Amino acid sequence: MTPAPPDGLGRPADVLIVEDDPIIAIDFEDRLIGFGVTRVRTVGSVTQALDAIAQRIPDFALLDVELIRETSFAIAERLMELKVPFVFVTGYGAEARIPSELASRPRLQKPCSSDALEAALQVGAAR
């Protein structure tokens, strides 16, 4: 399986959102669609995310660091294996406990501006 190609406008066509807060997930989804992303899939757990990736590899992913009883690090590792760009999203800022092998990955601070989210998408599409 390979990711779908970006839409040619600097945006990924298929974005996976891993977020356990439904209000935040809906906000991200609405903004991504507003940016012209063709397909947005939202899941709230590691198992659901890994299943979604197995069904179709996304072009880009937004990963909430702290999910209800788990972290998104296993998802990040799988995406790295598949060479899928992703951004960690966290409300904890610099205090987020991200393992050293993932610490250099881009992050968005919650709440994030639409400009920051769109910039993250464009960086992801360029990879």
TORSEVEX-292200 format. One record per residue (C-alpha): residue number from 1; residue in three letters; x, y, z. Coordinates in steps of 0.25 Angstrom, whole numbers, plus 5000, padded with zeros to 4 digits. Layout:
BEGIN
  pos  code     X     Y     Z
  NUM   Ala     X     Y     Z
...
% end
This chain:
BEGIN
  pos  code     X     Y     Z
    1   Met  5000  5000  5000
    2   Thr  5005  5014  4997
    3   Pro  4999  5028  5001
    4   Ala  4990  5035  4991
    5   Pro  4998  5046  4985
    6   Pro  4996  5061  4990
    7   Asp  4985  5069  4982
    8   Gly  4996  5077  4975
    9   Leu  4992  5090  4983
   10   Gly  5002  5087  4994
   11   Arg  4992  5079  5003
   12   Pro  4991  5065  5006
   13   Ala  4978  5058  5000
   14   Asp  4976  5049  5012
   15   Val  4978  5053  5027
   16   Leu  4977  5044  5039
   17   Ile  4974  5051  5052
   18   Val  4976  5044  5065
   19   Glu  4969  5052  5076
   20   Asp  4961  5047  5088
   21   Asp  4954  5060  5090
   22   Pro  4942  5060  5080
   23   Ile  4941  5075  5080
   24   Ile  4955  5077  5077
   25   Ala  4954  5066  5066
   26   Ile  4942  5073  5060
   27   Asp  4949  5086  5060
   28   Phe  4962  5080  5053
   29   Glu  4953  5073  5043
   30   Asp  4945  5085  5039
   31   Arg  4958  5093  5037
   32   Leu  4965  5083  5029
   33   Ile  4953  5082  5020
   34   Gly  4952  5097  5019
   35   Phe  4967  5096  5014
   36   Gly  4963  5087  5003
   37   Val  4967  5073  5009
   38   Thr  4959  5063  5001
   39   Arg  4958  5052  5012
   40   Val  4959  5054  5027
   41   Arg  4958  5041  5036
   42   Thr  4957  5043  5051
   43   Val  4960  5033  5062
   44   Gly  4961  5033  5077
   45   Ser  4971  5022  5081
   46   Val  4984  5015  5077
   47   Thr  4976  5002  5072
   48   Gln  4967  5010  5064
   49   Ala  4978  5018  5057
   50   Leu  4986  5006  5054
   51   Asp  4974  4999  5048
   52   Ala  4971  5012  5040
   53   Ile  4986  5012  5035
   54   Ala  4985  4997  5031
   55   Gln  4972  5000  5023
   56   Arg  4978  5012  5016
   57   Ile  4991  5019  5018
   58   Pro  4989  5034  5020
   59   Asp  4997  5045  5014
   60   Phe  4998  5052  5027
   61   Ala  4994  5051  5041
   62   Leu  4991  5059  5053
   63   Leu  4994  5052  5066
   64   Asp  4989  5056  5080
   65   Val  5001  5052  5089
   66   Glu  4992  5048  5101
   67   Leu  4980  5040  5098
   68   Ile  4971  5035  5109
   69   Arg  4979  5024  5115
   70   Glu  4991  5023  5105
   71   Thr  5000  5032  5096
   72   Ser  5001  5032  5081
   73   Phe  5016  5028  5081
   74   Ala  5013  5014  5075
   75   Ile  5005  5021  5063
   76   Ala  5016  5031  5061
   77   Glu  5026  5019  5060
   78   Arg  5017  5012  5050
   79   Leu  5016  5025  5042
   80   Met  5031  5027  5042
   81   Glu  5033  5013  5036
   82   Leu  5023  5016  5025
   83   Lys  5030  5030  5023
   84   Val  5017  5037  5026
   85   Pro  5019  5051  5031
   86   Phe  5011  5055  5044
   87   Val  5011  5066  5054
   88   Phe  5009  5064  5069
   89   Val  4998  5072  5075
   90   Thr  4998  5075  5090
   91   Gly  4992  5084  5101
   92   Tyr  5005  5082  5109
   93   Gly  5015  5090  5101
   94   Ala  5029  5087  5105
   95   Glu  5025  5079  5117
   96   Ala  5019  5068  5107
   97   Arg  5027  5055  5110
   98   Ile  5032  5051  5096
   99   Pro  5042  5040  5095
  100   Ser  5056  5045  5090
  101   Glu  5055  5037  5077
  102   Leu  5042  5045  5074
  103   Ala  5046  5059  5080
  104   Ser  5050  5065  5067
  105   Arg  5037  5063  5061
  106   Pro  5028  5075  5058
  107   Arg  5018  5080  5069
  108   Leu  5006  5088  5069
  109   Gln  5001  5094  5082
  110   Lys  4986  5093  5086
  111   Pro  4979  5101  5083
  112   Cys  4986  5104  5070
  113   Ser  4983  5115  5060
  114   Ser  4978  5112  5046
  115   Asp  4990  5118  5040
  116   Ala  4999  5108  5048
  117   Leu  4991  5096  5045
  118   Glu  4991  5100  5030
  119   Ala  5006  5102  5031
  120   Ala  5008  5088  5037
  121   Leu  5000  5082  5025
  122   Gln  5008  5089  5015
  123   Val  5021  5084  5021
  124   Gly  5015  5070  5022
  125   Ala  5011  5071  5007
  126   Ala  5025  5075  5003
  127   Arg  5032  5063  5009
% end
